[in-house]
Amino acid sequence: MKNKGELDDLRARLAALEAEVDRLREESAATRAPAAPADRDGAGVRSSAPERTRVPNAVRANQAEQPQSMTSLADAVGVMVSDQAEQTMLLRAQTQALETQSSTLTKHGRFLESLLEGQSALFEELRRDGR
């Protein structure tokens, strides 16, 4: 089913986004920590600049994909709801057919019982008459 594969893909992408957000939260908390000692080497700060821009750029790219992902997810949920409604209708029809068959079988059972009672009465009558 194509939609199942898309749904699995969306779940995987959502998990990756959540992991990235967690990492960003940790990184953000670390940057709020008290400033490093004043004698900190400025070269170390400059060398981490590409890393600090990589993360926001990745988040922006993921945010740009989110509306499309959400639309695909909504479509997949819509298909599942539609399928469930169809299955519910089929189950109701099958239940009604089984109830009808059950009623018919009950009637046939009663009819067979009356035939057997009549047959027993006839045999008893024949025995009495000596036939």
C-alpha positions in Angstrom: 0.0 0.0 0.0 1.6 3.2 -1.1 0.1 5.3 1.7 1.5 2.9 4.3 5.0 3.5 3.0 4.4 7.2 3.0 3.1 7.1 6.5 6.2 5.1 7.7 8.4 7.7 5.9 6.6 10.5 7.7 7.0 8.8 11.0 10.7 8.4 10.5 11.1 12.0 9.4 9.0 13.1 12.4 11.3 11.1 14.8 14.4 12.7 13.2 12.9 16.1 13.6 12.1 15.4 17.3 15.6 14.2 17.9 17.0 17.4 16.2 14.7 19.6 18.3 15.9 17.8 21.5 19.5 18.3 20.5 18.8 22.0 19.7 17.2 22.4 23.1 20.2 21.0 24.8 22.5 23.2 22.7 20.4 26.2 23.5 20.5 25.4 27.3 24.3 25.1 27.1 24.6 28.5 25.4 22.5 30.1 28.2 25.0 28.9 30.7 27.2 31.6 32.3 29.8 33.0 29.9 33.2 31.2 29.7 36.1 32.8 31.5 37.3 36.0 29.8 40.6 34.4 28.8 38.8 32.0 26.4 40.5 31.7 23.1 38.6 33.6 20.4 39.7 31.2 17.8 37.7 28.4 19.4 34.5 30.5 19.2 35.1 31.4 15.6 35.7 27.7 14.7 32.3 26.7 16.1 30.4 29.3 14.0 29.8 27.0 11.0 28.3 24.4 13.5 26.0 27.0 14.9 24.7 28.0 11.5 24.3 24.4 10.3 21.7 23.6 12.9 19.4 26.6 12.3 19.7 26.0 8.5 18.7 22.3 9.0 15.8 23.4 11.2 14.6 25.9 8.5 14.9 23.2 5.8 12.8 20.8 7.9 10.3 23.5 8.7 9.9 24.1 5.0 9.0 20.4 4.5 6.6 20.2 7.4 3.5 21.5 5.6 4.0 19.0 2.8 4.6 16.2 5.3 1.5 17.2 7.3 -0.6 17.2 4.2 0.6 13.7 3.3 -0.1 12.6 6.8 -3.6 14.0 6.7 -4.2 12.3 3.4 -3.1 9.0 4.8 -5.3 9.4 7.9 -8.2 10.3 5.6 -7.7 7.1 3.6 -7.6 5.0 6.8 -10.8 6.6 8.1 -12.5 6.0 4.7 -11.3 2.3 4.7 -12.6 1.9 8.3 -16.0 3.3 7.4 -16.2 0.9 4.4 -15.2 -2.0 6.6 -17.8 -1.1 9.2 -20.5 -1.0 6.5 -19.4 -4.5 5.3 -19.4 -5.9 8.8 -22.9 -4.5 9.4 -24.2 -6.1 6.2 -22.5 -9.5 7.1 -24.0 -9.3 10.6 -27.5 -8.7 9.2 -27.0 -11.7 6.8 -25.9 -13.9 9.7 -28.9 -12.8 11.8 -31.2 -13.7 8.9 -29.6 -17.1 8.4 -29.8 -17.7 12.1 -33.5 -17.0 12.1 -34.0 -19.2 9.1 -32.1 -22.1 10.7 -34.2 -21.7 13.8 -37.4 -22.0 11.8 -36.1 -25.0 9.9 -35.1 -26.6 13.2 -38.6 -26.2 14.5 -40.1 -27.5 11.3 -37.9 -30.6 11.4 -38.8 -31.2 15.1 -42.5 -31.1 14.1 -41.9 -33.5 11.2 -40.1 -35.9 13.6 -42.9 -35.7 16.1 -45.4 -36.4 13.3 -43.3 -39.3 12.1 -43.0 -40.8 15.6 -46.8 -40.5 16.0 -47.3 -42.3 12.7 -45.0 -45.1 13.6 -46.7 -45.5 16.9 -50.1 -45.6 15.2 -48.8 -48.2 12.7 -47.5 -50.4 15.5 -50.8 -50.3 17.4 -52.7 -51.2 14.2 -50.2 -54.1 13.7 -49.2 -53.1 10.3 
